[in-house]
Amino acid sequence: MTFEKPLSEGHDGEGKVQCETCGKWFDDSELDAHLNEHLNEPAVSEEQQPPVLTESQEARIRAMIKEETGFWSIAFVVIVVLVVLWLLFSFLGAIHP
């Protein structure tokens, strides 16, 4: 709310207060009733914000993620196969010294 004069100068109920929603000025005694009117109004739809990234930028990022994920999937499979082979040969070495 914006006051017509600073509160330190004394407000005495005679000053005007500006509604931050619509910008109209009201007496202190009228402001509460006016604010209740705003509560009954339907919500104002905000303008749709443009996307932060363009479609081409988003597609490029998705491709990079997919490419990077593919590398780590293959690396994981290779590591798992190597561990399984190591366990297999360790087990065979323990059985047949």
C-alpha positions, -999 to 999 in steps of 0.1 A, spaced: 0 0 0 12 35 -7 3 63 16 -3 99 6 18 112 35 43 94 57 28 77 88 53 97 110 34 129 102 3 115 117 -23 97 97 -55 106 118 -76 85 95 -78 113 70 -50 102 46 -56 83 14 -42 49 8 -35 35 -27 -45 -1 -36 -16 -19 -50 -38 -41 -71 -57 -15 -91 -39 17 -82 -70 36 -70 -69 58 -39 -92 52 -8 -97 65 27 -85 41 54 -120 32 63 -129 22 27 -97 2 19 -107 -30 37 -140 -32 18 -123 -25 -15 -97 -52 -9 -125 -77 -2 -139 -69 -36 -105 -80 -51 -108 -113 -33 -141 -120 -51 -128 -112 -85 -116 -141 -108 -79 -145 -110 -62 -126 -137 -44 -150 -160 -8 -141 -164 7 -137 -198 24 -169 -209 62 -165 -206 82 -175 -236 103 -206 -231 138 -201 -218 153 -223 -245 143 -225 -282 132 -258 -295 165 -263 -314 185 -256 -282 164 -280 -263 167 -307 -289 205 -302 -290 207 -306 -252 186 -337 -253 208 -352 -280 239 -344 -259 224 -361 -228 213 -391 -249 248 -394 -264 265 -391 -230 240 -416 -214 248 -441 -241 285 -439 -233 279 -446 -196 256 -474 -204 282 -491 -225 309 -484 -199 287 -499 -172 281 -531 -192 318 -535 -200 327 -531 -163 300 -556 -152 313 -582 -178 349 -577 -166 339 -582 -130 319 -613 -138 349 -627 -158 373 -619 -129 350 -636 -104 346 -666 -127 384 -670 -132 390 -665 -95 365 -692 -87 380 -715 -113 415 -708 -100 404 -716 -64 388 -749 -76 417 -760 -99 449 -748 -84 
